[in-house]
Amino acid sequence: MSTPIIHRVGRFNVRVVPAPHPLYHGGRRDFSRVRTDYEQRETILEVYDAAYDHSPAGQFISSYYVSTIADSPLTRLDLQGDVPAWTMDEEETAALVAIARAA
């Protein structure tokens, strides 16, 4: 398993988690409870708000398969609809797409 890489994208941190990697239990990204019944076979991008210190990357917001981001014509990305600050502008979204395409 490769080590995840964290990229700074504007106000956000993007953690690239290369496949294969174990899937985790819980909605709060409790990385201590690894599922052992199967592994994820696609690289994922996890997006964090860098303003918070809930983890080394910040506050977890959302995650996406690399193919979802790399293959879409995004110009802006609403990471969580009920938090206006968690919307990527055009520059941040373009950087996220570039990370996905390079992953």
Stockholm file with secondary structure:
# STOCKHOLM 1.0

chainA/1-103         MSTPIIHRVGRFNVRVVPAPHPLYHGGRRDFSRVRTDYEQRETILEVYDAAYDHSPAGQFISSYYVSTIADSPLTRLDLQGDVPAWTMDEEETAALVAIARAA
#=GR chainA/1-103 SS CCCCEEEEETTEEEEEECSSEEEECTTTTCTTSEEEEEEECSCEEEEEETTCCSSTTCEEEEEEEHHHHHTSCCSCEESCTTCGGGEECHHHHHHHHHHHHHC
#=GC SS_cons         CCCCEEEEETTEEEEEECSSEEEECTTTTCTTSEEEEEEECSCEEEEEETTCCSSTTCEEEEEEEHHHHHTSCCSCEESCTTCGGGEECHHHHHHHHHHHHHC
//
